């Protein structure tokens, strides 16, 4: 039963991450893919929340800066403040180096290695999802009430765990000491504000 409850919770995580991965082609409210280089509303100008660059200091800094510069339909900055970096297991160690190392070493033109303070240290919270099996990575602002992916749950339909049959009269219990349990809930995901996410579809 404990594992059943854990799997029920993990399914929600799976749906949210899958929506992000699908966002490179699936449309959001403005008709563009969730992650697109052609978002535009009113006086916002054309804005991009996507790249194909691999995860490195330059691409991560560029993603953060781009999000902070996103404008609304009046041309006014939205005040987006990215707080999370989401990656899969393949990029876990790269992400840890970017966000947790105190010092980075850069090779100068002469070939000498020069240490610098890592300006990305502590800039974002790192989340590693097993559902990202490739090299995609995402920068998110999770502080907003409306996020990039919205998980909608039916408040009147709580998660329900139940046995397939009454154990006291079940044939499987009588013959094999086996009880079948299941979980039932109603929820779904949809796209919210593309401005709260930046995604890289790096190969």
For each residue, the residues with C-beta under 8 A, 3 or more apart:
1: 4 5 161 181
2: 5 6
3: 6 7
4: 1 7 8 161 181 182 183
5: 1 2 8 9 161 183
6: 2 3 9 10
7: 3 4 10 11 183
8: 4 5 11 12 159 161 183 185
9: 5 6 12 13
10: 6 7 13 14
11: 7 8 14 15
12: 8 9 15 16 151 187
13: 9 10 16 17 129 131
14: 10 11 17 18 131
15: 11 12 18 19 151 187 188 189
16: 12 13 19 20 149 151 189
17: 13 14 20 21 86 129 131 132
18: 14 15 21 22 131 189
19: 15 16 22 23 26 34 149 189 190 191
20: 16 17 23 34 86 138 148 149 197 199
21: 17 18 24 131 132 136
22: 18 19 25 26 34
23: 19 20 26 28 33 34 35 148 191 197 199
24: 21 33 34 35 50 199 201
25: 22 33
26: 19 22 23 33 34 191
27: 30 31 32 33 34 191
28: 23 31 32 33 34 191 192 194
29: 191 194
30: 27 39 40 41 194
31: 27 28
32: 27 28 36 38 39 194
33: 23 24 25 26 27 28 36 50
34: 19 20 22 23 24 26 27 28 148 191 194 197 199
35: 23 24 49 50 194 197 198 199 201
36: 32 33 39 48 49 50 194
37: 46 48 50
38: 32 46 48
39: 30 32 36 44 46 47 48 49 194
40: 30 44 45 46 47
41: 30 44 72 73
42: 72 73 74 75
43: 71 73 74 75
44: 39 40 41 47 70 71 72 73 75
45: 40 71 75
46: 37 38 39 40
47: 39 40 44 66 70 71 195
48: 36 37 38 39 51 66
49: 35 36 39 66 67 70 194 195 197 198 199
50: 24 33 35 36 37 198 199 200 201
51: 48 59 62 63 198 199 200 201 202
52: 200 201 202 203
53: 56 58 59 62 200 202
54: 59 135 200 202
55: 59 60 87 91 94 95 98 135 137 200 202
56: 53 59 60 94 98
57: 60 61 98 104 120
58: 53 61 62
59: 51 53 54 55 56 62 63 200
60: 55 56 57 63 64 85 98 120 139
61: 57 58 64 65 119 120
62: 51 53 58 59 65 66
63: 51 59 60 66 67 82 139 198 200
64: 60 61 67 68 82 123 124 139 198
65: 61 62 68 69
66: 47 48 49 62 63 69 70 198
67: 49 63 64 70 80 82 139 141 195 196 198
68: 64 65 77 80 81 82
69: 65 66 77
70: 44 47 49 66 67 77 78 80 195
71: 43 44 45 47 74 75 76 77 78
72: 41 42 44 75 76 77 78
73: 41 42 43 44
74: 42 43 71
75: 42 43 44 45 71 72
76: 71 72
77: 68 69 70 71 72
78: 70 71 72 195
79:
80: 67 68 70 141 195 196
81: 68 141 143
82: 63 64 67 68 124 139 140 141 198
83: 124 125 140 141 142 143
84: 124 125 126 127 139 140 141 142
85: 60 95 98 99 124 125 126 127 137 138 139 140
86: 17 20 127 128 129 132 137 138 139 140
87: 55 90 91 92 94 95 126 127 128 129 132 136 137 138
88: 91 92 128 129 130 131 132 133 134 135 136
89: 92 128 130 132 133
90: 87 132 133 134 135
91: 55 87 88 94 95 135 137
92: 87 88 89 95 96 128
93: 96 97
94: 55 56 87 91 97 98
95: 55 85 87 91 92 98 99 126 128 137
96: 92 93 99 100 101 126
97: 93 94 100 101
98: 55 56 57 60 85 94 95 101 118 120
99: 85 95 96 120 121 122 123 124 126
100: 96 97 121 122 126
101: 96 97 98 104 118 121
102: 117 118 121
103: 115 116 117 118
104: 57 101 115 116 117 118
105: 113 114 115 116
106: 113 114 115 116
107: 111 112 113 114
108: 111 112 113 114
109:
110:
111: 107 108
112: 107 108
113: 105 106 107 108
114: 105 106 107 108
115: 103 104 105 106
116: 103 104 105 106
117: 102 103 104 121
118: 98 101 102 103 104 121
119: 61 123
120: 57 60 61 98 99 123 124
121: 99 100 101 102 117 118
122: 99 100
123: 64 99 119 120
124: 64 82 83 84 85 99 120 139
125: 83 84 85
126: 84 85 87 95 96 99 100
127: 84 85 86 87
128: 86 87 88 89 92 95
129: 13 17 86 87 88 132
130: 88 89 133
131: 13 14 17 18 21 88
132: 17 21 86 87 88 89 90 129 136 137
133: 88 89 90 130
134: 88 90 202 203
135: 54 55 88 90 91 202 203
136: 21 87 88 132 199 200 201 202
137: 55 85 86 87 91 95 132 199 200 202
138: 20 85 86 87 197 198 199 200
139: 60 63 64 67 82 84 85 86 124 197 198 199
140: 82 83 84 85 86 147 148 196 197 198
141: 67 80 81 82 83 84 144 147 195 196 197
142: 83 84 147 196
143: 81 83
144: 141 147 193 196
145:
146: 150 192 193 196
147: 140 141 142 144 150 192 193 196 197
148: 20 23 34 140 191 192 193 194 196 197
149: 16 19 20 189 190 191 192 197
150: 146 147 189 190 191 192
151: 12 15 16 187 188 189
152: 187 188 189 190
153: 185 186 187
154: 157 185 186 187
155:
156:
157: 154 160 185 186
158: 185
159: 8 183 184 185
160: 157 183 184 185
161: 1 4 5 8 181 182 183 184
162: 181 182 184
163: 166 167 170 179 180 181
164: 170 179 180 181 182
165: 169 170 171 172 173 179 180
166: 163 169 170
167: 163 170 173 179
168: 173
169: 165 166
170: 163 164 165 166 167 173 174 179
171: 165 174 175
172: 165 175 176 178 179 180
173: 165 167 168 170 176 177 178 179
174: 170 171
175: 171 172
176: 172 173
177: 173
178: 172 173
179: 163 164 165 167 170 172 173
180: 163 164 165 172
181: 1 4 161 162 163 164
182: 4 161 162 164
183: 4 5 7 8 159 160 161
184: 159 160 161 162
185: 8 153 154 157 158 159 160
186: 153 154 157
187: 12 15 151 152 153 154
188: 15 151 152
189: 15 16 18 19 149 150 151 152
190: 19 149 150 152
191: 19 23 26 27 28 29 34 148 149 150 194
192: 28 146 147 148 149 150 196
193: 144 146 147 148 196
194: 28 29 30 32 34 35 36 39 49 148 191 197
195: 47 49 67 70 78 80 141
196: 67 80 140 141 142 144 146 147 148 192 193
197: 20 23 34 35 49 138 139 140 141 147 148 149 194
198: 35 49 50 51 63 64 66 67 82 138 139 140
199: 20 23 24 34 35 49 50 51 136 137 138 139
200: 50 51 52 53 54 55 59 63 136 137 138
201: 24 35 50 51 52 136
202: 51 52 53 54 55 134 135 136 137
203: 52 134 135
